Amino acid sequence: MRLGLFILSDQQSYGLSQLGGSFFLGLRYDLRMISWLLIPMLVLGSIPVLHPFSSGRGKKFWMITLAVAILFALFFFSVDFAHYAYLEQRLNASVLNYLEDARISMDMVWQSYPIVRMVLAVLLVAAVLIWIIHRAHRTVSKQSFTGTKRNRIISFAVCFVVFGFFIFGRFNQYPLRWSDAFAQGSDYKAYLALNPFESFFSTLKFRHSTYDEKKVKAFAPVIGEHFNFPTDLPFPAAFRRTVNPRPGAITTQPNIVLVICESFSAYKSSMYGNPLNTTPFFDSLCRQGIFFDRCFTPTYGTARGVWATITGTPDVEMPKTASRNPAAVDQHTIINDLTGYEKFYFLGGSTSWANIRGVLTNNIDGLHLYEQEDYKAEKIDVWGISDKNLFLEANKVLARQQKPFFAIIQTADNHRPYTIPEEDLKEFKKIEAPADSLAKYGFESLAEMNAFRYTDFGYQKFIEAARKEKYFNNTIFVFIGDHGIPGNADALFPRSWTAQRLTSMHVPLLFYAPGLLAPRRINTISSQTDVLPTIAGLLNIKYTNSTLGKDLLDSATKGFAFIFDPDNSMTGVVKGDYLYRKQLVTKKAELVSIVNNEPVPNDAEHAAIAHDMQVLTDALYETAKFMLLNNKKGGK
């Protein structure tokens, strides 16, 4: 299995010799998994009626039990393999989220994977293993064994102790934990070491989260310092601050079109020098607008990305998303401060996914929601109509508006099964690229790369159509990725971007409005949570900000981004030249450079940097947990 993941991954530059520690640690995890199975077998097998060799009932019991166990294990490993191929993460408890949108999830799986062949392969391998066990049982049954009762007891005790040691996993005060895999310096090495049982069942315990009000109060001064608001108000009133129009705001009433771009991974795009030149049109827009080239989503996943963009709060639920939490459905959003604006949300599929409909309709006043059944264009796959048609359908609606509008368009095509409609293949030309170039520059297949290029085609068709409409000259177009994609970015970025998976959260952020905004490229570290405060800051309005977003164009704003990895129970901050992150379970922390491949010096100066980033990380994490349940509309 691990060799398969090594072959499957695009990070083979490590070499097998560098991965010996991962394979050895993985062996220990596997021994623990096997021991958890063998101990109950040892105990049950000592019962005469269930003895596998001296009892006919025992033989039947164990053959059926082992057959079920084999099928279950093979199913688990096959799902894990597909999960890693899709997300470059080992199977974990967050996969249970997909059960809440079972029909959509099953359609996506059916359209993306060779399910029939996978099932047949599992059944075939299971049949072979069961046959081997049956043959082995027959061979052993023919042998004669003698031994005293005392020897049998000693053998039982020795086996029990050995299996118990394998479960504990090490000579230490504390047992081997799944999080120890992440002490090897990169997430890839950790995933190579883990097995699906270890990663899945270990993350189940973190499915429910809450907040600690004492910690939130203690960290309030840290939040106030970094978000530039006073903390002398009673708790939690300080978090809800009124922001007045700032100098430089646009005095007209421009429209806003916010495009949430599916899997718009920065390192795969042209703006960052990717030689495959996948997004030349969007690159041209970035040169004409305000482009933030170091923007990060707080975490990975579309539902979490939509949540952070709309509410301004990082989604720190584990492993479910905040949108699925009934206690968190009531959320304040800055969108409602755009008084006099018509509000629109366009999605090519269904907002039933991840309960996004509840988040949108419950919190955005007077929202006009458009979904798959509201368009004339036909559905092309599980995600609904194509992005190009979604843009064109949205443009038709927006062109009819007589009042200012705020519109969100959420794309989906840059996603498995990577469907490109036949109707576009005359104008959109697929291209070929060598497999080694694809792997080197971040793509696992031609299908993925061409789907990424098709997103750029969709942006182009949208802007070309919008330029023909009256609303264009008085509209600010904002583009933000819902999340990035993990993968090998070593050819374009320092090693930490790949090893610490910053690629999965690094996305472009563009404010494009020819005639309204002067073009510039800004290197300030920014976050998805900053999108709405920055939009509000561009407008000549007073608004209420009650979360963890900041106006990026305010000269007083400090540049940093909070990150959260629910699958591996990690929190962290990107700030300055460094990424700091730590595990919530073991508290193990690391400070790595994001500007070069040099190790961080072990000196007092960098120890102080790590300490400051740790405090900020803890403050943001504890406050985010609080805000998920206390950022209610109207300050309730």
Secondary structure, DSSP 8 states (H G I E B T S, - for coil): -HHHHHHHSS-GGG-GGGGHHHHHHHHHHHHHHHHHHHHHHHHHHTSGGG-TTT-HHHHHHHHHHHHHHHHHHHHHHHHHHHHHHHHSS---GGGGGGGGGHHHHHHHHHHHS-HHHHHHHHHHHHHHHHHHHHHHHHHHHTS-----HHHHHHHHHHHHHHHHHHHH-SSSSS---GGGGGGGSSHHHHHHH--HHHHHHHHGGGS-----HHHHHHHHHHHHHHHT----S-TTGGGSEEE---TT-BSS--EEEEEEETT--GGGSGGGT-TT---HHHHHHHTTSEEEEEEE-SSSSHHHHHHHHHHSS----SSS-GGG-GGG-----GGGGSTT-EEEEEESS-TTGGGHHHHHHHHSTTEEEE-GGGSSS---BTTBS-HHHHHHHHHHHHHT-SS-EEEEEE---SSTT----GGGTTTS------HHHHHHTT-S-HHHHHHHHHHHHHHHHHHHHHHTSGGGGGEEEEEEES-------TTTS-THHHHT-GGGTEEEEEEE-TTTS--EEE---EEGGGHHHHHHHHBT--EEE-SS---TTSTT---EEEEEETTTTEEEEEETTEEEEEETTT--EEEEESS-S-----SHHHHHHHHHHHHHHHHHHHHHHHHHHH--GGG-
